[in-house]
Amino acid sequence: MTIACVIVNYNDAETTERLVSAVRGYACFCRIIVVDNASTDDSLARLGRLQDGRVEVLAAEKNGGYGYGNNLGVRYAIEHCGATHILIANPDVSFSEACVRKMARVFEKHPRTGVVSARMEDWTFGPFPNGWRLHGLIGELLFMGPLSRRLFKPFLYYPASYLRGKTAVYVGAVHGSMLMVAGGAFMACGGYDENVFLYQEEMILGQRMRAAGYKSVLVLGDFYRHQHSASISRSFRDELTRQRLRERSVLYYLEHYLGAGALGKGLARVWFWGIRMEVRAFRTLSAWVYIISGRSRRKNISSGGQAGAGK
């Protein structure tokens, strides 16, 4: 096996530099390929200074999104570096070389494997579900809603018994923040769908791999760490803006991969409206809690000051 690492950057050179610095000494990588997705800041110039015999920096012609940048890097790794397998990593992750090698061994033992990832430890939320089922229309909508995802968790996620006592399991899709693909399988299934700019890439890749006859595997015996949505949040800071972007990707996925017609997409749009109301309600409630707690703190400080002055 010849393994390359692909990292896509967009206006986040500092985070990308940190990851490259951490993994450039990993002997398991034949090359580290950084794709700058047409950043609007000084990222390309900064990242260009990383280039040496181990690290290459590619400049994308446009910011075509997550899939576009990763497809560019994977194709380059295969065609110019002789890579048979490619680790795709967000800039905001950290992982050990041992984890990479454990993921690679899955491909050696199971030739029809197309995608492998490991358990994810989120720096903010702790252990994070990293292997999902591929759902139908209703399941996908329930999976998207913050509240419904929790209410229907037993039906949307794999049960604990499916994971307990195993070193690896087959899953429908894995989180896109860090995963390894077999180069041949990735090219055979068409890679990432570049019609999706951001969000829903995991489900699409899982569907494409399954349609091409390949499996997705989650390794339970090792993990990586992820700073959840750090890079995305820098570009799309407003939560509702990110929600609308997610909705466009979900509608595309429902139509082109789940066969949803006008009725199904209409149902989805109504569901999206409900989620936006949920987001607004949560933000309003959070603001009121912040205001009330602030007033309470000021009142306690004021009362304490008066009591001290009277002694």
N, C-alpha and C positions, 0 to 999 in steps of 0.2 A: 504494500500500500504506500502511496505517496500522498501526503496530506498537506494541503495549503489552507491558510486562514484568510478569510475575506471580512473586512470591516468597512462599512459604509458610513461616511461622515457627512453631516450637513450643519454648518455653522456651529460646530462643537469640537474644535481642534484640541482644546485642552483635555477633554475626556478621552478623545481618540489617542492622543499622545500618551496618556497615562496607560491605556490598555496595551498599546504597542510596546511600550517600555517594559511592561510586566511579562509579555509573552515572547518577545523577540529571541530570548535564549532557549526556548523550548525546542529540543532536538527533534520532536515529532513533526515539526512543520518544515516543509521544503522551502516555503516562501510565505511571507505575510503581505497581502495585497490590500492596500487602503484605496477605496474609491471615494473621491470627493464628488458629491452629488450637486455640482454647480453651486457651491456655497456663495453667499452674497457678502461674506466678510473676508478676512485674510487667511481663512483656513488652508487654502491650497498652497499658499506660500509657506505657511508654517509647517504643514505636513510634508512639503517637498524636502525639507531639511532632514527628514527621517530616512530618506532613501539611502540604501547601501546594498550590499549583496544579498541581504536577507529581506529587506522591505522594499516594495515597489508602490508607487502612488500613481493612480490613474485619475484623470480629470474627465468626468462625465460631461457630455455636451449640453445636458439639461438636467434639471431636477425632476426626473420622471417618477420619483417616489421610491419607496423601500424595495419593491420588486425589481424595478428597473436597475437600480444601483447594484443590487446583489446579483442579478442575472449577468450584468457586465463583468463583475468580479469573478464569478464562477466560470464563465466562458473563457476569460483570460487565463485563469488558473489551469484549466484543462488544456487549452490550445498552446499556451506559451510556457507553462511550467511543468507540464506532464503530470498534473495532479489527477489521481484516481478518486480521491475523496476530498471534500472541502468543508471546513468548519466555518459556518456563517455566524458572526458575533456582532451584537450591538456594541457601540463604544462603552456603554454604561454597565458592562458585566465584568466579572472576574472569575477565573477558573484555573484549576491546576493542570499540569501536564498529565498527571495520573488520570484525571477525569477524561481528558481527550483520548488517552490510550484505552481506557475501558470502553468508551463509545466505539472506538475503531474496532475492537475485538468482536463486537456484535456483528459487524459486516462480514468479518472473516468466518464466523460460525453460521451465519444465516444469509446466504447469497441474495435472496429476494428482498432484503431490507433496502429501503430507499432513503429513510430518514431516521436519525437517532438523536435523542437528547437525554439530558440527565435531570434529576430533581432540581428544582429551583428554590433558592433561599432569597427572599426579597428583603432588601435592607430596611424597608419601611414596614412591610406586612408580615415578615417572617416566612415560614414555609408556605409555598404557593402552589395551587394545583397546576400541574404541568403536562397533563395528558387528558385529552377530552374525547368524548364520543363525537362522531359525525351525526348531527341531528337532521331531522326533516324540517319543514317550514315552521311548524308550531314550536318545536323544540329549540330551533335557532332563535326565534323571537323571545322565548322565555329565557334563554341563555344570555340574551343581550340586556335584559332589564335588571337593574341593580337589586330591586326587591324580589322580583320573580325568580332570579337566579338563586337567591337564598331560600325562598319558599319551596322551590321544586328541586333543590339540590340532589335528593336521592335519585331522581329520574334523569338528571342532566350530567352527573359525574359518575365515574366508576366507583362502586362501593369499596369500602376499606378491605373487604375480604378478597377482592380481586388483586389488591396490591400486597397484602400481608404475606411476609415470609418469602418474597420473590426478589430475585436480583434484577429482573427486567420483565416487562410486559408489553404486549402489543396494544396500541392505542389508535384512535382515529386520527388525531392531530396532536402536535406538541407546540409549545410556546415558541414564537419566532425570535426571541431575544438571543438564544444560543442553541444551535443545532448543527449536526453534521449530515451531509448528503453524499450519496454515491454519485459520482459524476455522470456515469452512464445512465443511471435511473433518472437523474435530474434533467438531463438533456432529452431522454426518451419521453418523459411526461410533459415537457414543454417549460419546465422551470416555473418561476413565479409569473402570474398573470399581470402584465404591465398595464392593463386597463384599470387596475386598482391602485390608487396612489398610496393609501395608507389604511391599515386595519383590514381584518378578514383574510390576511395572507396565509395564516396558519391553516385555516379550514380549506382554503383553495388548494394549497399544496397537498394537504392530506387527501382531498378528493382526487386530485390529478395523479398522485402516486397510486392510490387504490385502483383508479381506472386503468392505469398502465400495468397493474399486477404486482405492485410493490407494497411493502409493509412499513408502518411507522412504529418505532420502538422507544419506550421510555426506560432508561437505566435507573434503577432504584438504589444501586450500591454506591453512588457518588452524586455530587451536586455542584452547582455553580451559583454565584450570587449576582443579583440584578437590582439596580436602582430603578424601581418601577417608573416607567414613562418619563425618565429624566430628560432624555434627548427630545422626545416628542413635545414635552411641555415647554421647552425653550422656544419652539417654533410656533406652537399653537397653545398659547397660555390660557385662553378662555375656555372653560369647561364645555359650554354650550357650542362653541365653535368646533371643538373636537368631536362633540356628539353629532353634529350635522355631517362632519366628514365621515364619521363611522356609519351613519345612516346611508350615505351614498354607496359606500362599499358593500353594506349588507344587502341593499336593493339589487346591486349588480350580482352578488353571490346568489341571492334567492332566484333571480331570473335565469342566470346562465349555468348554475350548478345544481339547483334544486327544482328547476322547471316551473317556477311560480309564474302564473299568468297575471292578468289585470286584477282579478279578485284577490289573489294572494298578495300582490304588491300594495293594493289598496288597504288590506288588513294591516300590512306592515307599517304603512304611513300613519294609520290611526294609532298603532302601538308606539311608534316613535313619538307622537305628540304626547302620549301618556308619560313616556320616559322623560321628555323635556320638562313636563310639569313636575315630575318627581325631583328632577335636578334643581329646578327653581325653588321648590318647597324646601328642599334640604339646605340650599344656600341661604334662604331667608331665615330658617330656623337656626342655622349655625350663627348667622349675624346677630339675631336676638339673644342667643345664649351668650355670645361674646360681650354684647352690650350690658346685659344684666349682670354677668359675672364681674365685668369691669366696675360697674356701679357698686356692687357688693364689696369689692376689694377697697374701693375708695372710701366707702362708708366705714368699713372696719378700721382702715388706717386713721380716718378722721376721729373716730370714737376712741381709738387707742391713744392718739395724741392729746385729746382733751383729758383723758383719765391720767395720763402721765403728768400733765401740767398742773393738775389739782393736788398732786402729792407733795 
